[in-house]
Amino acid sequence: MNAPAHHVKMTLAFLCKNTEVEKAAIARLDALAEMDKATAEAPGNKRKATGELAVCIQCENAFPRMIIPLALARTTQMEVDEESDFWADHDEDTHGEIDSDEARKEYPGGFTWSCCEVTADGAPGCITGRHESDPEKAWKDGNEDEEA
């Protein structure tokens, strides 16, 4: 897609009338701003990274093509889900400690993955890996280029 910036802005404004789309757009803009900041502050970068971005086929996020693909910041630790009612009737004196390996094994539904906050009951944690670019998608100075 190659569209003038004002067309893109008007389209985004129209789409953001839907609050879910607006939240997703803001989250994506925040993530891109953080990526720019991290890239500019990375050791060995003498200037702010601008220009071509690649789209990762693993996580669907953009990353600067000019640097070695960054490792995805993912962990797979199970944390106690204190926001759900799962542990409401659990008495640690009677049933045992909640934050334990035994509880994680026996009651995975009472835990979430620290990387994505998804309930650990039957769902695997996120996978750690490196960004891998989609050869069909790249952005140069904010414009998508289909011939990456």
N, CA, C and O atoms as a GROMACS GRO file, in nm:
protein
  592
    1MET      N    1   0.085  -0.117   0.000
    1MET     CA    2   0.000   0.000   0.000
    1MET      C    3   0.089   0.123   0.000
    1MET      O    4   0.185   0.131   0.077
    2ASN      N    5   0.058   0.216  -0.084
    2ASN     CA    6   0.130   0.341  -0.088
    2ASN      C    7   0.026   0.451  -0.092
    2ASN      O    8  -0.037   0.476  -0.196
    3ALA      N    9   0.007   0.518   0.021
    3ALA     CA   10  -0.095   0.622   0.031
    3ALA      C   11  -0.033   0.746   0.094
    3ALA      O   12   0.060   0.736   0.174
    4PRO      N   13  -0.085   0.863   0.058
    4PRO     CA   14  -0.035   0.986   0.121
    4PRO      C   15  -0.062   0.983   0.272
    4PRO      O   16  -0.161   0.925   0.317
    5ALA      N   17   0.025   1.044   0.348
    5ALA     CA   18   0.014   1.044   0.494
    5ALA      C   19  -0.122   1.096   0.542
    5ALA      O   20  -0.178   1.043   0.638
    6HIS      N   21  -0.175   1.200   0.476
    6HIS     CA   22  -0.304   1.254   0.521
    6HIS      C   23  -0.418   1.154   0.499
    6HIS      O   24  -0.515   1.154   0.574
    7HIS      N   25  -0.409   1.070   0.396
    7HIS     CA   26  -0.511   0.966   0.376
    7HIS      C   27  -0.502   0.862   0.487
    7HIS      O   28  -0.603   0.815   0.540
    8VAL      N   29  -0.380   0.826   0.522
    8VAL     CA   30  -0.361   0.727   0.629
    8VAL      C   31  -0.414   0.782   0.760
    8VAL      O   32  -0.481   0.710   0.834
    9LYS      N   33  -0.386   0.908   0.790
    9LYS     CA   34  -0.434   0.970   0.915
    9LYS      C   35  -0.587   0.974   0.919
    9LYS      O   36  -0.647   0.945   1.022
   10MET      N   37  -0.650   1.009   0.807
   10MET     CA   38  -0.796   1.015   0.803
   10MET      C   39  -0.857   0.876   0.818
   10MET      O   40  -0.958   0.860   0.886
   11THR      N   41  -0.796   0.777   0.757
   11THR     CA   42  -0.845   0.640   0.769
   11THR      C   43  -0.831   0.590   0.912
   11THR      O   44  -0.923   0.527   0.965
   12LEU      N   45  -0.717   0.618   0.976
   12LEU     CA   46  -0.696   0.578   1.114
   12LEU      C   47  -0.798   0.646   1.206
   12LEU      O   48  -0.853   0.582   1.296
   13ALA      N   49  -0.823   0.774   1.184
   13ALA     CA   50  -0.922   0.846   1.265
   13ALA      C   51  -1.060   0.783   1.250
   13ALA      O   52  -1.133   0.769   1.349
   14PHE      N   53  -1.097   0.745   1.128
   14PHE     CA   54  -1.225   0.679   1.104
   14PHE      C   55  -1.232   0.545   1.176
   14PHE      O   56  -1.332   0.515   1.243
   15LEU      N   57  -1.127   0.464   1.163
   15LEU     CA   58  -1.126   0.331   1.226
   15LEU      C   59  -1.128   0.340   1.378
   15LEU      O   60  -1.183   0.252   1.445
   16CYS      N   61  -1.068   0.446   1.432
   16CYS     CA   62  -1.060   0.459   1.578
   16CYS      C   63  -1.191   0.502   1.642
   16CYS      O   64  -1.196   0.522   1.764
   17LYS      N   65  -1.296   0.516   1.563
   17LYS     CA   66  -1.429   0.538   1.623
   17LYS      C   67  -1.474   0.412   1.697
   17LYS      O   68  -1.557   0.419   1.788
   18ASN      N   69  -1.418   0.298   1.659
   18ASN     CA   70  -1.439   0.172   1.729
   18ASN      C   71  -1.336   0.168   1.841
   18ASN      O   72  -1.216   0.172   1.814
   19THR      N   73  -1.380   0.159   1.969
   19THR     CA   74  -1.287   0.168   2.081
   19THR      C   75  -1.186   0.054   2.084
   19THR      O   76  -1.073   0.074   2.128
   20GLU      N   77  -1.224  -0.065   2.038
   20GLU     CA   78  -1.128  -0.176   2.036
   20GLU      C   79  -1.017  -0.151   1.934
   20GLU      O   80  -0.900  -0.180   1.960
   21VAL      N   81  -1.055  -0.096   1.819
   21VAL     CA   82  -0.955  -0.063   1.717
   21VAL      C   83  -0.867   0.050   1.769
   21VAL      O   84  -0.746   0.050   1.748
   22GLU      N   85  -0.928   0.147   1.837
   22GLU     CA   86  -0.850   0.258   1.892
   22GLU      C   87  -0.747   0.208   1.993
   22GLU      O   88  -0.632   0.250   1.990
   23LYS      N   89  -0.788   0.116   2.082
   23LYS     CA   90  -0.695   0.060   2.181
   23LYS      C   91  -0.581  -0.014   2.112
   23LYS      O   92  -0.465   0.000   2.151
   24ALA      N   93  -0.613  -0.091   2.009
   24ALA     CA   94  -0.510  -0.166   1.937
   24ALA      C   95  -0.414  -0.071   1.865
   24ALA      O   96  -0.293  -0.094   1.863
   25ALA      N   97  -0.468   0.035   1.806
   25ALA     CA   98  -0.384   0.133   1.736
   25ALA      C   99  -0.291   0.204   1.833
   25ALA      O  100  -0.173   0.224   1.802
   26ILE      N  101  -0.342   0.244   1.948
   26ILE     CA  102  -0.259   0.311   2.048
   26ILE      C  103  -0.151   0.217   2.100
   26ILE      O  104  -0.036   0.258   2.118
   27ALA      N  105  -0.187   0.093   2.124
   27ALA     CA  106  -0.088  -0.005   2.171
   27ALA      C  107   0.022  -0.024   2.066
   27ALA      O  108   0.140  -0.033   2.101
   28ARG      N  109  -0.016  -0.031   1.938
   28ARG     CA  110   0.084  -0.047   1.832
   28ARG      C  111   0.174   0.076   1.823
   28ARG      O  112   0.295   0.062   1.807
   29LEU      N  113   0.116   0.195   1.833
   29LEU     CA  114   0.197   0.317   1.829
   29LEU      C  115   0.293   0.324   1.947
   29LEU      O  116   0.409   0.362   1.932
   30ASP      N  117   0.244   0.286   2.066
   30ASP     CA  118   0.331   0.284   2.184
   30ASP      C  119   0.445   0.185   2.166
   30ASP      O  120   0.559   0.215   2.201
   31ALA      N  121   0.414   0.068   2.112
   31ALA     CA  122   0.517  -0.034   2.090
   31ALA      C  123   0.622   0.013   1.990
   31ALA      O  124   0.741  -0.010   2.009
   32LEU      N  125   0.578   0.080   1.884
   32LEU     CA  126   0.672   0.133   1.785
   32LEU      C  127   0.758   0.243   1.845
   32LEU      O  128   0.878   0.251   1.815
   33ALA      N  129   0.700   0.328   1.928
   33ALA     CA  130   0.778   0.434   1.994
   33ALA      C  131   0.883   0.374   2.087
   33ALA      O  132   0.997   0.420   2.091
   34GLU      N  133   0.845   0.269   2.161
   34GLU     CA  134   0.941   0.201   2.250
   34GLU      C  135   1.051   0.135   2.168
   34GLU      O  136   1.168   0.138   2.208
   35MET      N  137   1.015   0.076   2.054
   35MET     CA  138   1.114   0.013   1.969
   35MET      C  139   1.213   0.116   1.916
   35MET      O  140   1.333   0.091   1.914
   36ASP      N  141   1.163   0.232   1.873
   36ASP     CA  142   1.251   0.339   1.826
   36ASP      C  143   1.346   0.384   1.937
   36ASP      O  144   1.465   0.404   1.914
   37LYS      N  145   1.291   0.399   2.058
   37LYS     CA  146   1.372   0.444   2.172
   37LYS      C  147   1.480   0.340   2.204
   37LYS      O  148   1.597   0.376   2.223
   38ALA      N  149   1.443   0.213   2.210
   38ALA     CA  150   1.538   0.107   2.242
   38ALA      C  151   1.646   0.096   2.135
   38ALA      O  152   1.763   0.075   2.166
   39THR      N  153   1.607   0.111   2.010
   39THR     CA  154   1.703   0.102   1.901
   39THR      C  155   1.801   0.218   1.905
   39THR      O  156   1.921   0.199   1.886
   40ALA      N  157   1.750   0.338   1.932
   40ALA     CA  158   1.836   0.456   1.938
   40ALA      C  159   1.935   0.447   2.054
   40ALA      O  160   2.046   0.498   2.044
   41GLU      N  161   1.893   0.382   2.163
   41GLU     CA  162   1.978   0.372   2.281
   41GLU      C  163   2.066   0.248   2.282
   41GLU      O  164   2.148   0.231   2.372
   42ALA      N  165   2.050   0.161   2.183
   42ALA     CA  166   2.128   0.036   2.180
   42ALA      C  167   2.276   0.065   2.160
   42ALA      O  168   2.312   0.156   2.085
   43PRO      N  169   2.361  -0.012   2.227
   43PRO     CA  170   2.506   0.007   2.210
   43PRO      C  171   2.546  -0.008   2.064
   43PRO      O  172   2.500  -0.099   1.995
   44GLY      N  173   2.633   0.080   2.017
   44GLY     CA  174   2.682   0.072   1.880
   44GLY      C  175   2.601   0.153   1.781
   44GLY      O  176   2.646   0.174   1.668
   45ASN      N  177   2.484   0.200   1.819
   45ASN     CA  178   2.405   0.284   1.729
   45ASN      C  179   2.449   0.428   1.747
   45ASN      O  180   2.435   0.485   1.856
   46LYS      N  181   2.502   0.488   1.640
   46LYS     CA  182   2.551   0.625   1.648
   46LYS      C  183   2.445   0.726   1.611
   46LYS      O  184   2.462   0.846   1.635
   47ARG      N  185   2.338   0.681   1.553
   47ARG     CA  186   2.230   0.772   1.516
   47ARG      C  187   2.098   0.701   1.540
   47ARG      O  188   2.090   0.579   1.551
   48LYS      N  189   1.995   0.782   1.548
   48LYS     CA  190   1.864   0.724   1.568
   48LYS      C  191   1.825   0.640   1.446
   48LYS      O  192   1.840   0.684   1.332
   49ALA      N  193   1.775   0.521   1.473
   49ALA     CA  194   1.736   0.432   1.363
   49ALA      C  195   1.608   0.483   1.299
   49ALA      O  196   1.505   0.496   1.366
   50THR      N  197   1.614   0.510   1.172
   50THR     CA  198   1.495   0.548   1.097
   50THR      C  199   1.499   0.471   0.967
   50THR      O  200   1.601   0.410   0.934
   51GLY      N  201   1.392   0.473   0.895
   51GLY     CA  202   1.392   0.408   0.766
   51GLY      C  203   1.318   0.278   0.766
   51GLY      O  204   1.204   0.270   0.813
   52GLU      N  205   1.381   0.176   0.715
   52GLU     CA  206   1.313   0.050   0.686
   52GLU      C  207   1.287  -0.034   0.811
   52GLU      O  208   1.377  -0.062   0.890
   53LEU      N  209   1.162  -0.073   0.826
   53LEU     CA  210   1.120  -0.164   0.931
   53LEU      C  211   1.077  -0.295   0.866
   53LEU      O  212   1.020  -0.295   0.757
   54ALA      N  213   1.104  -0.404   0.934
   54ALA     CA  214   1.058  -0.534   0.889
   54ALA      C  215   0.944  -0.578   0.980
   54ALA      O  216   0.931  -0.528   1.092
   55VAL      N  217   0.861  -0.668   0.933
   55VAL     CA  218   0.751  -0.722   1.012
   55VAL      C  219   0.785  -0.866   1.048
   55VAL      O  220   0.812  -0.948   0.961
   56CYS      N  221   0.784  -0.895   1.178
   56CYS     CA  222   0.819  -1.028   1.225
   56CYS      C  223   0.704  -1.126   1.201
   56CYS      O  224   0.589  -1.096   1.234
   57ILE      N  225   0.736  -1.242   1.144
   57ILE     CA  226   0.632  -1.342   1.120
   57ILE      C  227   0.601  -1.420   1.246
   57ILE      O  228   0.501  -1.492   1.251
   58GLN      N  229   0.685  -1.408   1.350
   58GLN     CA  230   0.662  -1.478   1.476
   58GLN      C  231   0.561  -1.402   1.563
   58GLN      O  232   0.465  -1.460   1.613
   59CYS      N  233   0.585  -1.270   1.581
   59CYS     CA  234   0.504  -1.192   1.676
   59CYS      C  235   0.423  -1.081   1.608
   59CYS      O  236   0.346  -1.013   1.675
   60GLU      N  237   0.440  -1.062   1.476
   60GLU     CA  238   0.370  -0.963   1.397
   60GLU      C  239   0.402  -0.819   1.436
   60GLU      O  240   0.327  -0.728   1.402
   61ASN      N  241   0.514  -0.797   1.507
   61ASN     CA  242   0.557  -0.662   1.541
   61ASN      C  243   0.662  -0.616   1.442
   61ASN      O  244   0.728  -0.696   1.376
   62ALA      N  245   0.678  -0.484   1.433
   62ALA     CA  246   0.780  -0.427   1.346
   62ALA      C  247   0.912  -0.420   1.421
   62ALA      O  248   0.915  -0.404   1.543
   63PHE      N  249   1.022  -0.432   1.346
   63PHE     CA  250   1.154  -0.414   1.404
   63PHE      C  251   1.245  -0.355   1.297
   63PHE      O  252   1.222  -0.379   1.178
   64PRO      N  253   1.347  -0.279   1.337
   64PRO     CA  254   1.434  -0.216   1.237
   64PRO      C  255   1.518  -0.320   1.163
   64PRO      O  256   1.585  -0.402   1.225
   65ARG      N  257   1.513  -0.314   1.032
   65ARG     CA  258   1.586  -0.409   0.949
   65ARG      C  259   1.737  -0.385   0.956
   65ARG      O  260   1.815  -0.476   0.928
   66MET      N  261   1.779  -0.263   0.994
   66MET     CA  262   1.921  -0.228   0.993
   66MET      C  263   2.001  -0.294   1.104
   66MET      O  264   2.124  -0.293   1.100
   67ILE      N  265   1.933  -0.353   1.204
   67ILE     CA  266   2.006  -0.417   1.312
   67ILE      C  267   1.982  -0.566   1.310
   67ILE      O  268   1.888  -0.614   1.246
   68ILE      N  269   2.066  -0.640   1.377
   68ILE     CA  270   2.046  -0.784   1.388
   68ILE      C  271   1.913  -0.808   1.457
   68ILE      O  272   1.884  -0.740   1.555
   69PRO      N  273   1.832  -0.900   1.411
   69PRO     CA  274   1.702  -0.923   1.474
   69PRO      C  275   1.715  -0.942   1.625
   69PRO      O  276   1.796  -1.020   1.674
   70LEU      N  277   1.631  -0.867   1.696
   70LEU     CA  278   1.633  -0.871   1.841
   70LEU      C  279   1.563  -0.994   1.893
   70LEU      O  280   1.467  -1.042   1.834
   71ALA      N  281   1.611  -1.046   2.003
   71ALA     CA  282   1.543  -1.158   2.068
   71ALA      C  283   1.410  -1.109   2.122
   71ALA      O  284   1.401  -0.998   2.174
   72LEU      N  285   1.308  -1.189   2.110
   72LEU     CA  286   1.178  -1.156   2.165
   72LEU      C  287   1.186  -1.166   2.317
   72LEU      O  288   1.240  -1.263   2.370
   73ALA      N  289   1.135  -1.069   2.386
   73ALA     CA  290   1.139  -1.070   2.532
   73ALA      C  291   1.020  -1.151   2.583
   73ALA      O  292   0.914  -1.095   2.612
   74ARG      N  293   1.038  -1.278   2.594
   74ARG     CA  294   0.931  -1.367   2.641
   74ARG      C  295   0.985  -1.455   2.752
   74ARG      O  296   1.099  -1.501   2.747
   75THR      N  297   0.904  -1.478   2.850
   75THR     CA  298   0.938  -1.574   2.954
   75THR      C  299   0.822  -1.671   2.968
   75THR      O  300   0.712  -1.644   2.919
   76THR      N  301   0.846  -1.781   3.032
   76THR     CA  302   0.739  -1.879   3.046
   76THR      C  303   0.724  -1.922   3.191
   76THR      O  304   0.711  -2.041   3.220
   77GLN      N  305   0.724  -1.826   3.281
   77GLN     CA  306   0.705  -1.857   3.422
   77GLN      C  307   0.557  -1.848   3.456
   77GLN      O  308   0.486  -1.759   3.409
   78MET      N  309   0.512  -1.940   3.538
   78MET     CA  310   0.372  -1.940   3.584
   78MET      C  311   0.364  -1.856   3.711
   78MET      O  312   0.439  -1.877   3.806
   79GLU      N  313   0.270  -1.761   3.711
   79GLU     CA  314   0.247  -1.676   3.827
   79GLU      C  315   0.108  -1.702   3.882
   79GLU      O  316   0.016  -1.738   3.808
   80VAL      N  317   0.092  -1.685   4.013
   80VAL     CA  318  -0.039  -1.703   4.076
   80VAL      C  319  -0.136  -1.602   4.017
   80VAL      O  320  -0.105  -1.483   4.009
   81ASP      N  321  -0.253  -1.649   3.975
   81ASP     CA  322  -0.357  -1.561   3.920
   81ASP      C  323  -0.440  -1.507   4.037
   81ASP      O  324  -0.537  -1.569   4.080
   82GLU      N  325  -0.399  -1.392   4.087
   82GLU     CA  326  -0.465  -1.333   4.203
   82GLU      C  327  -0.590  -1.256   4.166
   82GLU      O  328  -0.668  -1.217   4.254
   83GLU      N  329  -0.611  -1.232   4.035
   83GLU     CA  330  -0.727  -1.155   3.991
   83GLU      C  331  -0.852  -1.241   3.970
   83GLU      O  332  -0.963  -1.189   3.965
   84SER      N  333  -0.834  -1.371   3.958
   84SER     CA  334  -0.950  -1.458   3.937
   84SER      C  335  -0.999  -1.510   4.072
   84SER      O  336  -0.935  -1.490   4.175
   85ASP      N  337  -1.113  -1.576   4.069
   85ASP     CA  338  -1.171  -1.635   4.191
   85ASP      C  339  -1.122  -1.778   4.213
   85ASP      O  340  -1.174  -1.848   4.301
   86PHE      N  341  -1.026  -1.823   4.137
   86PHE     CA  342  -0.981  -1.961   4.143
   86PHE      C  343  -0.941  -2.003   4.284
   86PHE      O  344  -0.974  -2.113   4.327
   87TRP      N  345  -0.871  -1.916   4.354
   87TRP     CA  346  -0.818  -1.950   4.487
   87TRP      C  347  -0.908  -1.900   4.600
   87TRP      O  348  -0.866  -1.902   4.716
   88ALA      N  349  -1.029  -1.855   4.571
   88ALA     CA  350  -1.117  -1.794   4.672
   88ALA      C  351  -1.141  -1.885   4.793
   88ALA      O  352  -1.142  -1.836   4.906
   89ASP      N  353  -1.160  -2.014   4.772
   89ASP     CA  354  -1.189  -2.108   4.883
   89ASP      C  355  -1.066  -2.186   4.928
   89ASP      O  356  -1.077  -2.281   5.005
   90HIS      N  357  -0.949  -2.145   4.880
   90HIS     CA  358  -0.825  -2.218   4.913
   90HIS      C  359  -0.767  -2.166   5.045
   90HIS      O  360  -0.739  -2.048   5.059
   91ASP      N  361  -0.751  -2.254   5.139
   91ASP     CA  362  -0.690  -2.222   5.268
   91ASP      C  363  -0.552  -2.287   5.270
   91ASP      O  364  -0.541  -2.410   5.269
   92GLU      N  365  -0.446  -2.206   5.272
   92GLU     CA  366  -0.310  -2.260   5.264
   92GLU      C  367  -0.278  -2.351   5.384
   92GLU      O  368  -0.198  -2.444   5.370
   93ASP      N  369  -0.338  -2.326   5.501
   93ASP     CA  370  -0.313  -2.413   5.616
   93ASP      C  371  -0.371  -2.552   5.594
   93ASP      O  372  -0.316  -2.651   5.642
   94THR      N  373  -0.481  -2.559   5.521
   94THR     CA  374  -0.547  -2.686   5.497
   94THR      C  375  -0.502  -2.752   5.366
   94THR      O  376  -0.472  -2.871   5.363
   95HIS      N  377  -0.499  -2.671   5.259
   95HIS     CA  378  -0.475  -2.725   5.125
   95HIS      C  379  -0.329  -2.714   5.078
   95HIS      O  380  -0.294  -2.773   4.975
   96GLY      N  381  -0.248  -2.644   5.147
   96GLY     CA  382  -0.108  -2.627   5.107
   96GLY      C  383  -0.083  -2.492   5.042
   96GLY      O  384  -0.176  -2.419   5.008
   97GLU      N  385   0.044  -2.461   5.027
   97GLU     CA  386   0.086  -2.332   4.972
   97GLU      C  387   0.044  -2.317   4.826
   97GLU      O  388   0.059  -2.409   4.746
   98ILE      N  389  -0.009  -2.200   4.794
   98ILE     CA  390  -0.053  -2.173   4.657
   98ILE      C  391   0.066  -2.156   4.564
   98ILE      O  392   0.072  -2.218   4.458
   99ASP      N  393   0.161  -2.073   4.604
   99ASP     CA  394   0.275  -2.041   4.519
   99ASP      C  395   0.383  -2.149   4.534
   99ASP      O  396   0.488  -2.126   4.594
  100SER      N  397   0.355  -2.267   4.479
  100SER     CA  398   0.447  -2.380   4.491
  100SER      C  399   0.447  -2.462   4.362
  100SER      O  400   0.355  -2.454   4.281
  101ASP      N  401   0.552  -2.541   4.346
  101ASP     CA  402   0.561  -2.628   4.228
  101ASP      C  403   0.447  -2.730   4.226
  101ASP      O  404   0.394  -2.763   4.120
  102GLU      N  405   0.411  -2.780   4.344
  102GLU     CA  406   0.303  -2.878   4.352
  102GLU      C  407   0.170  -2.818   4.306
  102GLU      O  408   0.096  -2.881   4.231
  103ALA      N  409   0.141  -2.697   4.350
  103ALA     CA  410   0.016  -2.631   4.310
  103ALA      C  411   0.016  -2.602   4.160
  103ALA      O  412  -0.087  -2.616   4.094
  104ARG      N  413   0.130  -2.561   4.107
  104ARG     CA  414   0.140  -2.535   3.963
  104ARG      C  415   0.107  -2.662   3.882
  104ARG      O  416   0.040  -2.656   3.779
  105LYS      N  417   0.155  -2.774   3.931
  105LYS     CA  418   0.133  -2.900   3.861
  105LYS      C  419  -0.012  -2.947   3.875
  105LYS      O  420  -0.072  -2.994   3.779
  106GLU      N  421  -0.067  -2.934   3.996
  106GLU     CA  422  -0.201  -2.986   4.023
  106GLU      C  423  -0.313  -2.889   3.982
  106GLU      O  424  -0.421  -2.934   3.943
  107TYR      N  425  -0.288  -2.757   3.991
  107TYR     CA  426  -0.392  -2.657   3.964
  107TYR      C  427  -0.344  -2.552   3.863
  107TYR      O  428  -0.336  -2.434   3.898
  108PRO      N  429  -0.311  -2.590   3.740
  108PRO     CA  430  -0.261  -2.491   3.644
  108PRO      C  431  -0.362  -2.380   3.613
  108PRO      O  432  -0.323  -2.272   3.570
  109GLY      N  433  -0.490  -2.407   3.634
  109GLY     CA  434  -0.592  -2.305   3.608
  109GLY      C  435  -0.586  -2.188   3.704
  109GLY      O  436  -0.650  -2.085   3.681
  110GLY      N  437  -0.511  -2.202   3.813
  110GLY     CA  438  -0.495  -2.093   3.909
  110GLY      C  439  -0.373  -2.009   3.884
  110GLY      O  440  -0.335  -1.925   3.966
  111PHE      N  441  -0.310  -2.031   3.768
  111PHE     CA  442  -0.187  -1.959   3.733
  111PHE      C  443  -0.199  -1.900   3.593
  111PHE      O  444  -0.275  -1.949   3.510
  112THR      N  445  -0.122  -1.796   3.569
  112THR     CA  446  -0.113  -1.736   3.435
  112THR      C  447   0.033  -1.733   3.394
  112THR      O  448   0.123  -1.735   3.478
  113TRP      N  449   0.055  -1.727   3.264
  113TRP     CA  450   0.192  -1.714   3.213
  113TRP      C  451   0.235  -1.569   3.228
  113TRP      O  452   0.160  -1.478   3.194
  114SER      N  453   0.354  -1.548   3.280
  114SER     CA  454   0.404  -1.412   3.304
  114SER      C  455   0.425  -1.335   3.175
  114SER      O  456   0.422  -1.212   3.176
  115CYS      N  457   0.447  -1.404   3.064
  115CYS     CA  458   0.475  -1.337   2.938
  115CYS      C  459   0.350  -1.275   2.876
  115CYS      O  460   0.358  -1.170   2.813
  116CYS      N  461   0.236  -1.340   2.892
  116CYS     CA  462   0.117  -1.294   2.820
  116CYS      C  463  -0.010  -1.291   2.907
  116CYS      O  464  -0.116  -1.250   2.860
  117GLU      N  465   0.001  -1.335   3.032
  117GLU     CA  466  -0.109  -1.337   3.127
  117GLU      C  467  -0.225  -1.428   3.087
  117GLU      O  468  -0.337  -1.410   3.134
  118VAL      N  469  -0.198  -1.524   3.000
  118VAL     CA  470  -0.298  -1.624   2.961
  118VAL      C  471  -0.299  -1.732   3.069
  118VAL      O  472  -0.194  -1.768   3.123
  119THR      N  473  -0.418  -1.784   3.100
  119THR     CA  474  -0.429  -1.890   3.199
  119THR      C  475  -0.347  -2.010   3.155
  119THR      O  476  -0.352  -2.052   3.039
  120ALA      N  477  -0.270  -2.064   3.249
  120ALA     CA  478  -0.175  -2.172   3.219
  120ALA      C  479  -0.242  -2.308   3.203
  120ALA      O  480  -0.174  -2.405   3.169
  121ASP      N  481  -0.371  -2.319   3.227
  121ASP     CA  482  -0.443  -2.445   3.216
  121ASP      C  483  -0.455  -2.487   3.070
  121ASP      O  484  -0.548  -2.445   3.001
  122GLY      N  485  -0.362  -2.569   3.024
  122GLY     CA  486  -0.368  -2.620   2.887
  122GLY      C  487  -0.306  -2.530   2.783
  122GLY      O  488  -0.293  -2.571   2.668
  123ALA      N  489  -0.268  -2.409   2.819
  123ALA     CA  490  -0.208  -2.318   2.722
  123ALA      C  491  -0.057  -2.312   2.744
  123ALA      O  492  -0.011  -2.291   2.856
  124PRO      N  493   0.020  -2.330   2.638
  124PRO     CA  494   0.166  -2.321   2.654
  124PRO      C  495   0.208  -2.176   2.673
  124PRO      O  496   0.137  -2.084   2.630
  125GLY      N  497   0.320  -2.155   2.735
  125GLY     CA  498   0.374  -2.020   2.749
  125GLY      C  499   0.429  -1.973   2.616
  125GLY      O  500   0.440  -2.051   2.521
  126CYS      N  501   0.462  -1.846   2.609
  126CYS     CA  502   0.517  -1.792   2.485
  126CYS      C  503   0.655  -1.851   2.458
  126CYS      O  504   0.725  -1.893   2.550
  127ILE      N  505   0.690  -1.852   2.335
  127ILE     CA  506   0.818  -1.908   2.293
  127ILE      C  507   0.919  -1.796   2.277
  127ILE      O  508   0.889  -1.692   2.218
  128THR      N  509   1.038  -1.818   2.329
  128THR     CA  510   1.146  -1.722   2.310
  128THR      C  511   1.212  -1.751   2.178
  128THR      O  512   1.240  -1.867   2.145
  129GLY      N  513   1.238  -1.648   2.102
  129GLY     CA  514   1.304  -1.667   1.974
  129GLY      C  515   1.349  -1.535   1.917
  129GLY      O  516   1.340  -1.432   1.984
  130ARG      N  517   1.396  -1.536   1.798
  130ARG     CA  518   1.442  -1.415   1.731
  130ARG      C  519   1.338  -1.369   1.630
  130ARG      O  520   1.263  -1.449   1.573
  131HIS      N  521   1.336  -1.236   1.608
  131HIS     CA  522   1.250  -1.184   1.503
  131HIS      C  523   1.291  -1.245   1.370
  131HIS      O  524   1.410  -1.263   1.342
  132GLU      N  525   1.193  -1.277   1.289
  132GLU     CA  526   1.217  -1.327   1.154
  132GLU      C  527   1.129  -1.245   1.062
  132GLU      O  528   1.007  -1.242   1.078
  133SER      N  529   1.189  -1.179   0.965
  133SER     CA  530   1.112  -1.087   0.882
  133SER      C  531   1.028  -1.159   0.779
  133SER      O  532   1.063  -1.266   0.729
  134ASP      N  533   0.916  -1.096   0.749
  134ASP     CA  534   0.828  -1.143   0.643
  134ASP      C  535   0.876  -1.076   0.515
  134ASP      O  536   0.870  -0.954   0.504
  135PRO      N  537   0.925  -1.153   0.419
  135PRO     CA  538   0.979  -1.092   0.297
  135PRO      C  539   0.876  -1.014   0.217
  135PRO      O  540   0.912  -0.937   0.128
  136GLU      N  541   0.749  -1.032   0.246
  136GLU     CA  542   0.643  -0.962   0.174
  136GLU      C  543   0.605  -0.829   0.237
  136GLU      O  544   0.532  -0.750   0.176
  137LYS      N  545   0.654  -0.804   0.360
  137LYS     CA  546   0.612  -0.682   0.429
  137LYS      C  547   0.731  -0.607   0.487
  137LYS      O  548   0.814  -0.666   0.556
  138ALA      N  549   0.738  -0.480   0.457
  138ALA     CA  550   0.837  -0.391   0.517
  138ALA      C  551   0.782  -0.250   0.507
  138ALA      O  552   0.696  -0.222   0.424
  139TRP      N  553   0.832  -0.163   0.591
  139TRP     CA  554   0.792  -0.024   0.587
  139TRP      C  555   0.916   0.062   0.573
  139TRP      O  556   1.014   0.044   0.646
  140LYS      N  557   0.912   0.154   0.479
  140LYS     CA  558   1.021   0.250   0.464
  140LYS      C  559   0.964   0.387   0.498
  140LYS      O  560   0.872   0.436   0.433
  141ASP      N  561   1.021   0.447   0.601
  141ASP     CA  562   0.975   0.579   0.647
  141ASP      C  563   0.824   0.583   0.664
  141ASP      O  564   0.760   0.682   0.630
  142GLY      N  565   0.768   0.475   0.717
  142GLY     CA  566   0.626   0.471   0.748
  142GLY      C  567   0.537   0.424   0.636
  142GLY      O  568   0.417   0.408   0.656
  143ASN      N  569   0.592   0.401   0.516
  143ASN     CA  570   0.510   0.354   0.404
  143ASN      C  571   0.536   0.207   0.381
  143ASN      O  572   0.651   0.164   0.369
  144GLU      N  573   0.430   0.130   0.375
  144GLU     CA  574   0.444  -0.014   0.351
  144GLU      C  575   0.497  -0.035   0.210
  144GLU      O  576   0.452   0.028   0.115
  145ASP      N  577   0.594  -0.124   0.197
  145ASP     CA  578   0.655  -0.156   0.070
  145ASP      C  579   0.638  -0.305   0.046
  145ASP      O  580   0.699  -0.386   0.116
  146GLU      N  581   0.558  -0.343  -0.050
  146GLU     CA  582   0.530  -0.484  -0.074
  146GLU      C  583   0.648  -0.558  -0.136
  146GLU      O  584   0.648  -0.681  -0.138
  147GLU      N  585   0.748  -0.487  -0.186
  147GLU     CA  586   0.862  -0.554  -0.248
  147GLU      C  587   0.982  -0.549  -0.156
  147GLU      O  588   1.091  -0.509  -0.199
  148ALA      N  589   0.967  -0.588  -0.031
  148ALA     CA  590   1.074  -0.578   0.068
  148ALA      C  591   1.195  -0.646   0.026
  148ALA      O  592   1.294  -0.646   0.099
   0.00000   0.00000   0.00000
